[in-house]
Amino acid sequence: MKKLFITITCLLFLFPAMLFAGFETKSFNFDGNNREYRVFIPNSFSPSNSYSLVIGIHGLGDNMTAFSNAFGEFHDIADTANIIFAYPQGMSNPIGNGWNAGAGTLGIYPSVGINDVGFINALVDTMQANYPIVVAQTYLFGFSNGGFMVQRIACEDNGRFAAIASLAGTLGNQITTCNPARKLPILHFHGTADVNVGYNSTPFGINVDSLIHLWAINNSCDAVPNMTPVPDTKADGFTVEHYQYTGCTNRLELFKIYDAAHILLRKSANDIGYSEEMWKFFRPHTISTGVNEITSNSKVETYPIPAKDIVNIQLQSIPNYQKLQVSVFDFMGKQIAQLFGNNSGSYSLDCSNLSNGVYLIKATNGSNSYSSKFTVKR
């Protein structure tokens, strides 16, 4: 009985997060302030799995609880796509909880003197230290004042995020230089009827066209994007244009929502859902710096091409292939198989129940990640 108690105690110490599927509020001290954040853990959480980290930043006057509650559609994806979320709380201001994003007007700027860029980076460190996060799969999004904060972080990029998305927030008028260290994947959403942060003009910073132009130059994109109208299937009063820039060293996309105000769109009620589109944009991207990411034409081999009922996976050319953990995902990031423990480095995956399409294989061992794709076609 004593031995059993010790074993259970050790498990509680090693894996405290496994006990708290759903939401949990946490905090740590940063720059002399107690900084809170809210974590969402999927119901399928297991400490033996690996997870992407998505950080969401609320707007001015909002809070981490209300903001995180607004992303139920994103959390629904988390159970199948292996995502952990963290929602930081902005510091209290006379005009509401907010962020030192460099965005304001009439001399009023939230959280002046607060190192929020440093806080977000410290939050990333904290999450990666306490949960089984894949460092290379860390993403960031924010709405309104949180969107301005995301853009500030992007301009001061230090390689922490694989991709970012800003929702109804551009680049603040106090941010006079933008020199990111990388060609960063950028996604932006904005309604043309937004009166809080105007599409064509805002006193808080630059307009949407200027923001997109800035990132088109940074990412070496072609001048004219491809535009695709989103099918207008919902009676929500909005129409959506999807702009995708080509020739870029990294992706740049804009969803322009005609007649939409300062709101979040959900797939259940609108032609697009911000949660779904963000994850579709985020999930192909990983941070290459510090992670040996080796892509489909290298060391993970698959056959036959295309696969029908069985796909064979060969890993023998990878160093220490016996220790690799292999995960297979569908296009939306749902994990459909996990393979490990075969000392031969060869696996056969039953595809007979899989739909036609493209699937991703990721083989990981510590900081090394190897990936490939295979196609099922009958």
Helices and strands as residue ranges (DSSP letters): H 2-14, G 16-19, E 22-30, E 33-41, E 51-57, H 64-69, H 72-81, E 83-88, H 116-130, E 133-143, H 145-155, E 163-167, E 186-191, H 208-218, E 226-229, E 239-244, E 252-258, H 274-282, E 292-294, E 301-303, E 310-314, G 321-323, E 325-329, E 335-339, E 346-350, E 357-365, E 368-376
